[in-house]
Amino acid sequence: MNMVAKINEERDNAAGVHPLKFALWLIIVSIIMMFAAFTSAYIVRRAEGNWLEIDLPSILLINTVIIVLSSVTMQWAYFAAKKNNLNMVKMMLLVTLGLGIAFLIGQWNAWGELVKDNVYFGGSGANPAGSFLYVLTGVHGFHIITGLIFLLAVLAASLKFRVHSKKMLRIQLCTIYWHFLGGLWLYLYVFLLANH
C-alpha cells in the first residue's frame, strides 16, 4: 500500500499539478466565466432602458466585511496546519464556518430588505435591476454553500488528524476555493456599487 502511494506521489510530481487541484482550477474558471456572462448581461440590459435604479441593501457592506474576515481565518487555519498546530486548525475552520453561515444569513436578510422595498425577482412588473441583484447574490450564495460543505469535509478530516503538515492537500484546496469565493464577492460588490 505504501508503494502505491509513493508511485502516485511520483506521478503527481511528474505531472506538475495534482489532479484535484487541476479540477478545482477548472471549476474556478467555469465560475468566473459564468459571472462574467452575468455581469456582461447586466451592463447590456441596463443600456437597453426600462431600468429603475435601486438602493443596494445596507447589509451587503457588512457581508463584505464578514467574507474578508472569513478569508483571514481560513488562511490562518492553513498556516496552522503547516505548523502542525492542530487545535488552531480546528478552531479557525470552525470560525470560518461560522462566518460563512453569517454571510449566508446576511444575504437572506438582504433579500428581505429588497422585498420590503418592493423589489422582486421576475414577473411582468419586475425591475430588471432587482432581478439581476437576486441572480448575482443567489448564485454566489449557492457557491458559498458548496464552499461550506467543502469546509465541513476538511473540518471532519481535521478532527480525525488527517490535516497536518504532511497532509495539506484538503486544506490547500479548500483555502484556494474559499479565497476565490471571497474575491468573487468583492468583485460583485464593487461591480454593483459602480453600476446600480
C-alpha positions as CSV (number, residue, x, y, z in Angstrom):
1,M,0.0,0.0,0.0
2,N,2.8,2.4,0.8
3,M,4.5,1.6,-2.5
4,V,1.2,2.6,-4.4
5,A,1.1,5.9,-2.5
6,K,4.7,6.6,-3.4
7,I,4.1,5.8,-7.1
8,N,1.0,8.1,-7.1
9,E,3.1,10.9,-5.5
10,E,5.8,10.5,-8.1
11,R,3.2,10.6,-10.8
12,D,1.7,13.8,-9.4
13,N,5.2,15.4,-9.1
14,A,5.9,14.4,-12.7
15,A,2.7,15.9,-14.0
16,G,3.4,19.1,-12.0
17,V,-0.2,19.6,-10.8
18,H,-2.3,17.3,-8.6
19,P,-5.4,16.2,-10.5
20,L,-7.7,17.5,-7.8
21,K,-6.0,20.9,-7.9
22,F,-6.4,20.9,-11.7
23,A,-10.1,20.0,-11.3
24,L,-10.5,22.8,-8.8
25,W,-9.0,25.4,-11.2
26,L,-11.3,24.2,-14.0
27,I,-14.3,24.7,-11.7
28,I,-13.0,28.2,-10.7
29,V,-12.5,29.1,-14.4
30,S,-16.0,28.0,-15.2
31,I,-17.5,30.0,-12.3
32,I,-15.5,33.1,-13.5
33,M,-16.9,32.7,-17.0
34,M,-20.5,32.3,-15.6
35,F,-20.2,35.5,-13.5
36,A,-18.5,37.4,-16.4
37,A,-21.6,36.5,-18.5
38,F,-23.9,37.6,-15.8
39,T,-22.2,41.0,-15.3
40,S,-21.9,41.5,-19.1
41,A,-25.7,40.8,-19.4
42,Y,-26.3,43.3,-16.6
43,I,-24.4,46.0,-18.4
44,V,-26.1,45.3,-21.8
45,R,-29.6,45.1,-20.2
46,R,-29.1,48.3,-18.3
47,A,-28.2,50.1,-21.5
48,E,-31.5,49.0,-23.2
49,G,-33.6,51.2,-20.9
50,N,-36.6,50.3,-18.7
51,W,-34.2,50.1,-15.8
52,L,-35.1,51.5,-12.4
53,E,-32.1,52.1,-10.1
54,I,-32.4,50.6,-6.7
55,D,-30.5,51.1,-3.5
56,L,-28.3,48.3,-2.5
57,P,-29.3,46.7,0.8
58,S,-27.0,48.2,3.5
59,I,-26.2,44.7,4.9
60,L,-24.1,43.9,1.8
61,L,-21.3,46.1,3.2
62,I,-21.4,44.1,6.5
63,N,-21.4,40.9,4.5
64,T,-18.3,42.2,2.6
65,V,-16.5,42.6,5.9
66,I,-17.7,39.1,7.0
67,I,-16.4,37.4,3.9
68,V,-13.0,39.2,4.1
69,L,-12.7,38.1,7.8
70,S,-13.6,34.6,6.8
71,S,-10.7,34.6,4.3
72,V,-8.3,35.7,7.0
73,T,-9.5,32.9,9.3
74,M,-9.2,30.3,6.5
75,Q,-5.7,31.4,5.8
76,W,-4.9,31.2,9.5
77,A,-6.2,27.6,9.5
78,Y,-3.9,26.8,6.6
79,F,-0.8,28.3,8.2
80,A,-1.7,26.5,11.5
81,A,-1.9,23.2,9.5
82,K,1.6,23.8,8.0
83,K,2.9,24.3,11.6
84,N,1.0,21.2,12.9
85,N,-0.9,23.4,15.3
86,L,-4.0,21.1,15.1
87,N,-6.1,22.8,17.8
88,M,-5.7,26.1,15.9
89,V,-6.6,24.4,12.6
90,K,-9.9,23.2,14.1
91,M,-10.7,26.5,15.8
92,M,-10.1,28.6,12.7
93,L,-12.0,26.2,10.5
94,L,-15.0,26.5,12.9
95,V,-14.7,30.3,12.9
96,T,-14.6,30.3,9.1
97,L,-17.6,28.0,9.0
98,G,-19.5,30.4,11.4
99,L,-18.6,33.4,9.3
100,G,-19.7,31.6,6.1
101,I,-23.0,30.9,7.7
102,A,-23.3,34.5,8.9
103,F,-22.6,35.6,5.4
104,L,-25.5,33.5,4.1
105,I,-27.8,34.8,6.8
106,G,-26.8,38.3,5.8
107,Q,-27.6,37.6,2.1
108,W,-31.0,36.3,3.2
109,N,-31.6,39.5,5.1
110,A,-30.5,41.5,2.1
111,W,-33.3,39.8,0.1
112,G,-35.7,40.7,2.9
113,E,-34.7,44.3,2.6
114,L,-35.3,44.1,-1.2
115,V,-38.8,42.7,-0.6
116,K,-39.6,45.5,1.9
117,D,-38.6,48.0,-0.8
118,N,-40.9,46.2,-3.3
119,V,-38.0,44.8,-5.4
120,Y,-38.9,41.3,-6.6
121,F,-37.4,38.7,-8.8
122,G,-39.1,38.2,-12.2
123,G,-42.7,38.7,-13.0
124,S,-44.3,41.1,-15.5
125,G,-43.8,44.2,-13.4
126,A,-40.4,43.3,-12.1
127,N,-37.5,45.7,-12.3
128,P,-34.6,44.0,-14.2
129,A,-32.1,45.7,-11.8
130,G,-33.7,43.8,-8.9
131,S,-33.8,40.5,-10.9
132,F,-30.1,40.8,-11.6
133,L,-29.4,41.5,-8.0
134,Y,-31.2,38.4,-6.9
135,V,-29.4,36.3,-9.5
136,L,-25.9,37.6,-8.7
137,T,-26.3,37.2,-4.9
138,G,-28.2,34.0,-5.2
139,V,-25.8,32.2,-7.5
140,H,-22.9,33.4,-5.3
141,G,-24.7,32.2,-2.2
142,F,-25.1,28.8,-3.8
143,H,-21.3,28.6,-4.3
144,I,-20.8,29.7,-0.7
145,I,-23.0,26.7,0.3
146,T,-20.7,24.4,-1.7
147,G,-17.7,26.1,0.0
148,L,-19.3,25.4,3.4
149,I,-19.8,21.7,2.5
150,F,-16.1,21.5,1.4
151,L,-15.2,23.3,4.7
152,L,-17.2,20.8,6.7
153,A,-15.3,17.9,5.0
154,V,-12.0,19.5,5.8
155,L,-13.1,20.1,9.4
156,A,-14.2,16.4,9.7
157,A,-10.8,15.3,8.4
158,S,-9.0,17.6,10.9
159,L,-11.0,16.0,13.7
160,K,-9.5,12.7,12.6
161,F,-6.0,14.2,12.5
162,R,-5.9,14.0,8.7
163,V,-5.0,17.6,8.2
164,H,-1.4,18.5,9.1
165,S,1.9,19.5,7.6
166,K,2.3,16.1,5.8
167,K,-1.4,16.1,4.6
168,M,-2.1,19.6,3.2
169,L,-4.0,18.9,0.0
170,R,-7.5,19.0,1.5
171,I,-7.0,22.3,3.4
172,Q,-5.0,23.8,0.5
173,L,-7.8,23.2,-2.0
174,C,-10.4,24.4,0.5
175,T,-8.3,27.6,1.1
176,I,-8.0,28.3,-2.6
177,Y,-11.7,27.9,-3.2
178,W,-12.7,29.9,-0.1
179,H,-10.3,32.8,-1.1
180,F,-11.8,32.6,-4.6
181,L,-15.3,33.0,-3.3
182,G,-14.3,35.9,-1.2
183,G,-12.6,37.6,-4.2
184,L,-15.6,36.9,-6.3
185,W,-17.9,38.6,-3.8
186,L,-15.6,41.6,-3.6
187,Y,-15.8,41.9,-7.4
188,L,-19.6,41.6,-7.4
189,Y,-19.9,44.1,-4.6
190,V,-17.7,46.7,-6.3
191,F,-19.5,46.0,-9.6
192,L,-22.9,46.6,-8.0
193,L,-21.7,49.7,-6.3
194,A,-20.4,51.1,-9.6
195,N,-23.4,50.1,-11.7
196,H,-26.5,50.4,-9.6
